[in-house]
């Protein structure tokens, strides 16, 4: 059974930085794309960033391009989201996600990111 466990959220001032981590277990990690989603209060969950299994390709939500970086360490079964120059509109619960034919969608429990002065 696949499990995803996020960490690294918290309270940060506008312009600050945070790094989220997502540790995966129960999966041949290096062959699956991994994603970060976020959901703000009263809004739909949205895809923030995606990285392929090898890490060779990434994609980002337009509003985070140039500020967020997704990366992965396949030796540690971990995917990261480095978030710089954070804005109040980045406040949300951030979720790690993957999809497999056998299991469908797998989500982590989420980690809260709050950007506030």
C-alpha positions in Angstrom: 0.0 0.0 0.0 1.3 3.4 -1.0 1.7 6.0 1.7 2.7 9.6 1.3 3.7 11.7 4.4 4.2 15.5 4.0 6.2 17.7 6.3 7.6 21.2 6.4 4.6 23.5 6.4 4.2 26.4 8.8 3.8 30.1 9.3 6.0 32.4 7.3 6.0 36.1 6.5 5.4 37.4 2.9 8.6 37.1 1.0 9.8 34.2 3.1 10.7 30.6 2.1 9.6 27.1 3.1 10.6 23.7 1.9 8.0 21.0 1.9 8.9 17.3 1.9 6.9 14.2 1.0 8.2 10.8 1.9 6.8 7.9 0.0 6.6 4.2 0.9 5.1 1.1 -0.7 6.0 2.2 -4.2 8.7 1.8 -6.8 9.3 5.5 -6.4 11.6 6.3 -9.3 9.1 5.2 -12.0 6.2 7.4 -11.0 5.5 11.1 -11.5 4.8 13.0 -8.3 2.8 16.2 -7.8 2.1 18.9 -5.3 -1.4 20.2 -5.1 -2.9 22.9 -2.8 -6.3 23.9 -1.5 -7.1 27.2 0.0 -10.3 27.7 2.1 -13.4 27.9 -0.1 -11.4 27.1 -3.2 -10.9 24.0 -5.4 -7.8 21.9 -5.1 -5.3 23.0 -7.7 -2.2 21.4 -9.2 0.9 23.4 -8.2 3.8 21.4 -9.6 4.6 18.0 -11.3 7.9 16.1 -11.7 8.5 13.0 -13.8 9.9 9.8 -12.3 13.5 10.6 -13.3 13.2 14.2 -12.4 14.0 15.3 -15.9 10.8 17.2 -16.5 8.8 19.5 -14.4 5.7 21.7 -14.8 4.3 24.5 -12.7 1.2 26.5 -12.1 1.7 29.9 -13.8 1.3 31.8 -10.5 4.2 30.0 -8.9 6.7 29.9 -11.8 10.0 31.4 -10.9 9.2 31.1 -7.2 8.6 27.4 -6.5 10.9 24.5 -7.4 9.9 20.8 -7.3 12.6 18.2 -7.0 13.1 14.6 -5.9 15.6 12.4 -4.4 15.0 8.8 -5.6 17.5 7.4 -3.2 15.3 8.7 -0.3 11.9 8.2 -1.9 11.2 11.8 -1.3 9.9 14.7 -3.3 10.4 18.3 -2.3 8.7 21.7 -3.0 11.0 24.7 -2.4 8.8 27.8 -2.1 10.5 31.2 -2.2 9.1 34.7 -2.2 5.9 33.4 -0.6 2.8 35.5 -1.0 -0.4 35.6 1.1 -2.3 34.0 -1.8 0.0 30.9 -1.4 -1.7 30.2 1.9 -3.3 26.7 1.6 -3.0 23.1 2.6 -0.5 21.5 0.4 -0.8 17.8 -0.6 1.5 15.4 -2.1 0.0 13.1 -4.8 0.7 10.3 -7.2 -1.3 8.1 -9.5 -0.9 4.5 -10.4 -2.9 2.3 -12.7 -3.3 -0.3 -9.9 -4.2 2.1 -7.1 -5.5 5.2 -8.7 -4.9 8.5 -6.8 -2.9 8.5 -3.6 -2.8 11.6 -1.4 -0.9 12.6 1.6 -2.5 14.0 4.7 -1.6 17.5 3.8 0.5 20.2 5.4 -0.6 23.7 6.2 1.2 26.7 4.8 0.2 30.1 6.1 1.8 33.3 4.7 1.0 36.2 6.9 2.6 39.2 8.5 
